[in-house]
Amino acid sequence: MTGVRSSTVDGVLRRTARRVPGRTAVRYGERSWTYRELDEAVSAAARLLRAAGLQPGDRVGSYGHNSDAYLIGFLACARSGLVHVPVNHNLTGEDLSYIVRQSGCSLVLADPGLAGRLDGPVPVMPLRDADDALLTRLDSAPPDAPGAGPDDEAAVDAESLVQLLYTSGTTALPKGAMMTHRALVHEYVSAVTALDLKESDRPVHALPLYHSAQMHVFLLPYLAVGAENTIVDAPDAETLLGLVESGRVDSIFAPPTVWIGLANHPGFAERDLSGLRKAYYGASIMPVPVLQRLREHLPGLAFYNCFGQSEIGPLATVLRPEEHDARPDSCGRPVLFVEAKVVDEAGRDTQDGTPGEVVYRSPQLCEGYWDKPEETAEAFRDGWFRSGDLAVRDAEGYLTVVDRVKDVINSGGVLVASRQVEDVLYEHPQVAEAAVIGLPDERWIEAVTAVVVPRGELVAEDLVVHARERLAHFKAPKRVIVVDALPRNASGKVLKRELRERFDG
């Protein structure tokens, strides 16, 4: 009877395939799948995995670039009761080995061009062939292997683990957030309702599918509503602009860095982008000046700010289009299945307008961190999950993120939020990108330091004067460092730890 009431990740696709079987589900390159065809491919891939000797609960790494094969591999793991472990395709050496080893993978699904990086004892199965032929062995999947038929869905319980989402590791070794089917399905419903996802939408999925935002905030929820999805290899500006202009795409999700790249693209002003209806941004804080420039250039475009973290599926709050005028710097209010509050260091609720750490309660939350009981106990305290994000809450429940708790700068005993300084720097016409960090200083404890990617010629002292005219002097940068690019992880977040290590001393 358990399966009768369970809702699983692969069941999301199965329901849509029964509702709109002939509708196009996914396009990738020259390939196209209807919902019925995609569902059948997932079942065939699930039979292959079970025929390989894998048992429910085994972990399966996924080490590949964006493709339809990557999506099928994930859903096949879900249908087989396996635990999918997405791995950043940029990782090599010990970084790669750590995740495969720490998660205890029994198998790794890998693109042919990446398989050679895996030199450990774990067997490798190709996601796709060298000539990009998709899982050519699907046709050879044994029809009697368990884990794929309609009656086998009951074997996968909603409380079972379906994925280990490894955190970005910006401050320490990555931790595998243990996500259940139940948690992710709840998150899909939150995404559909908060982001106005519709069957008539034509979204493009350009960010890495191993990252939770693209897979779980957009691709899977869009499969749930029956939309026509396009998967591309990477968020290339020319590709995205061309898809919009051709009419194949009307919705884009991207981090601020990609939106900045689109806005700076030579053809941005000349291309006909009138078919673009929805602009989703998140994964890192969007500087308010950049957002204002985008909205002025595309006044009819609906902007949504998506905020959260891997441990909560990852969507926690949304600022909707109609809320942007009054609160352009806010990340919105909690989504349907998320409860949030702001607390001080002792865990007490803060007054509205007072900075504190955001904490969550939600069925979307992970079960903890894989094989890390101490880190799990530290994150889950007093019945709430500690996010590590510093924010303020207003009287109407809107949250504004001030900084990561670990990125706040102690300058002369006064705490300085890097985001406030960064927003001011982005107002300067010669600043393309900026990151503010604290570096050790004998006088100030930490000196407010601006690391800047210039747009043309930039005089450091001019930037300091610009900041002092708009901020209290103790918040203005004591030092400006000019670089060619800022280090980022796959989701677009600036790796401030790397900047501190690079420029410390």
Number of C-alpha atoms within 10 A of each C-alpha: 6 11 15 9 10 17 21 27 25 27 20 20 25 23 17 20 23 12 14 16 18 13 17 19 25 23 18 17 11 5 10 16 19 18 27 20 18 23 26 18 21 27 28 25 30 30 26 25 24 22 17 12 8 18 16 19 16 19 25 28 28 27 28 27 24 21 25 23 24 23 20 24 25 29 28 27 32 27 28 30 29 27 26 28 28 25 25 22 18 13 14 13 10 10 14 17 16 14 22 25 14 14 22 16 19 18 20 25 25 26 25 18 13 16 17 10 13 18 11 10 9 15 12 22 17 22 28 22 15 11 7 13 12 18 19 13 14 17 12 11 18 14 14 10 16 18 30 23 17 9 10 14 22 19 17 27 20 21 15 21 25 34 25 26 26 25 18 20 12 15 12 9 13 17 23 24 24 24 28 25 25 22 27 28 25 20 27 27 18 24 28 20 13 20 21 12 22 18 12 12 20 22 25 27 26 20 27 23 25 26 21 25 26 21 20 22 23 24 23 23 25 27 23 25 21 26 24 24 25 23 21 21 16 15 21 14 20 13 14 19 19 15 18 23 17 13 13 18 24 21 21 22 27 23 23 22 22 17 22 19 15 20 17 13 13 12 13 16 13 7 12 14 19 13 16 23 18 23 17 21 22 23 25 18 24 22 21 19 16 18 18 15 13 17 14 10 12 16 11 12 19 17 24 24 27 28 24 20 18 23 27 25 28 27 28 29 25 26 25 19 17 11 17 20 9 8 15 19 21 25 27 25 22 23 23 17 19 20 16 20 20 25 21 15 9 6 15 11 15 17 15 16 14 14 19 26 24 24 22 21 17 18 19 26 27 26 18 21 23 19 14 13 11 10 13 18 13 10 17 17 12 9 9 17 23 19 18 17 19 24 24 23 24 12 9 8 14 20 28 20 22 23 21 16 16 12 21 19 24 18 20 15 10 14 13 23 22 22 22 16 23 21 20 21 28 19 16 17 11 17 18 19 20 24 22 26 25 25 22 16 14 8 9 17 16 21 23 26 23 25 23 26 19 19 12 9 8 16 11 16 13 11 21 18 14 16 22 16 11 13 14 9 13 16 22 24 24 17 15 17 14 15 12 10 13 18 13 14 13 16 21 19 19 19 17 21 16 15 18 16 10 9 13 11 8
